[in-house]
């Protein structure tokens, strides 16, 4: 079981272990119940990110939710792709082109994009890829 591994000895951070465990669960096994479920009416942190986030030059990120899964629609300059994601402690993890990516809260400055630098309410996938709301 992943929880019993000494991830520090393997050089894996707690966040990396969480993402790794999400990937190992995959779509074929049911998700284990949450150890401490939130009281009724309290949502997961990732639920605050539902809706559309604007990028630059017409790009955007749109997050929707069905049950405990998130659909992540990303429009870049060439096309629109949709990915399935799962929430973890401080973000949403999804797989794009065989690589695990994460969405987390950030600022315009953390996006690494000068057009968004003055924004305060943003989500970031990686430096150079972020989306903001006014």
C-alpha positions in Angstrom: 0.0 0.0 0.0 1.3 3.5 -0.9 0.6 4.9 2.5 3.1 2.5 4.1 6.0 3.4 1.8 8.8 5.6 3.2 8.6 8.1 0.4 11.2 10.3 1.9 13.8 7.5 1.6 12.8 7.2 -2.1 13.3 10.9 -2.7 9.5 11.5 -3.3 7.8 14.5 -1.7 4.5 14.2 0.0 2.8 16.0 -2.9 4.6 13.6 -5.4 3.4 10.6 -3.3 -0.2 12.0 -3.4 -0.1 12.4 -7.2 1.5 9.0 -7.6 -1.2 7.4 -5.6 -3.9 9.1 -7.7 -2.3 7.8 -10.8 -2.0 4.3 -9.4 -5.7 4.3 -8.5 -6.6 5.1 -12.1 -10.1 4.8 -13.6 -10.5 1.1 -13.0 -10.7 0.9 -9.2 -13.2 2.7 -7.0 -11.8 5.6 -5.0 -11.3 4.9 -1.3 -13.5 6.9 1.0 -12.0 10.1 2.4 -10.7 9.7 5.9 -12.3 13.0 7.1 -15.2 14.1 5.0 -16.2 17.7 5.0 -19.5 18.6 6.8 -22.5 19.1 4.5 -22.3 22.3 2.5 -18.5 22.6 2.7 -16.8 22.0 -0.6 -13.3 20.9 -1.6 -10.8 23.7 -2.2 -10.7 22.8 -5.9 -14.4 23.6 -6.1 -13.6 27.3 -5.8 -11.9 27.0 -9.2 -15.0 25.8 -11.1 -15.8 27.9 -14.2 -13.8 29.7 -16.8 -10.3 31.2 -16.4 -8.9 33.5 -19.1 -5.5 33.1 -20.5 -3.8 35.3 -23.2 -4.8 35.7 -26.8 -8.1 33.9 -26.5 -6.8 30.9 -24.5 -8.8 29.7 -21.5 -9.1 26.9 -18.9 -12.6 25.8 -17.9 -13.2 23.5 -14.9 -16.5 21.6 -14.4 -17.3 18.9 -11.9 -19.4 15.7 -11.9 -19.4 13.9 -8.6 -15.8 13.8 -7.4 -14.2 14.1 -10.9 -13.2 17.3 -12.7 -13.3 18.0 -16.4 -10.6 20.3 -17.4 -11.1 22.0 -20.8 -8.0 23.8 -22.1 -8.1 25.9 -25.2 -4.7 26.9 -26.6 -3.9 28.8 -29.8 -4.5 25.7 -32.0 -7.2 23.5 -30.4 -9.3 22.6 -27.4 -8.7 19.5 -25.3 -10.6 18.0 -22.3 -8.9 16.0 -19.6 -10.3 14.2 -16.5 -8.9 15.3 -13.1 -9.0 14.4 -9.4 -8.7 16.9 -6.6 -6.0 16.5 -4.0 -5.1 18.6 -1.0 -4.1 21.8 -2.8 -4.9 21.2 -6.4 -6.3 19.1 -9.2 -4.2 16.4 -10.9 -4.7 15.3 -14.5 -2.8 13.6 -17.2 -1.9 15.4 -20.5 0.2 13.7 -23.2 1.3 11.0 -20.8 2.5 13.4 -18.1 0.9 14.3 -14.8 0.0 18.0 -14.5 -1.4 19.8 -11.6 -3.6 22.9 -11.3 -3.0 25.0 -8.2 -3.8 28.5 -7.0 -1.4 31.3 -7.8 -0.9 34.9 -8.8 -0.5 36.5 -12.2 3.2 36.8 -11.4 3.4 33.0 -10.7 2.0 32.3 -14.2 5.2 33.7 -15.7 3.2 35.5 -18.3 3.7 39.3 -18.5 0.1 39.9 -19.7 -1.2 38.3 -16.4 1.5 39.7 -14.0 -0.8 42.2 -12.4 -3.6 39.7 -11.7 -4.2 38.3 -8.2 -6.8 35.5 -8.7 -5.2 32.9 -10.9 -4.6 29.1 -11.4 -1.3 27.8 -12.6 -0.4 24.6 -14.3 3.3 25.3 -14.7 5.4 28.4 -15.2 4.4 29.9 -18.5 0.9 28.4 -18.4 -1.7 30.1 -16.2 -5.1 31.5 -16.3 -6.8 34.3 -14.3 -10.1 35.9 -13.3 -10.5 39.6 -12.5 
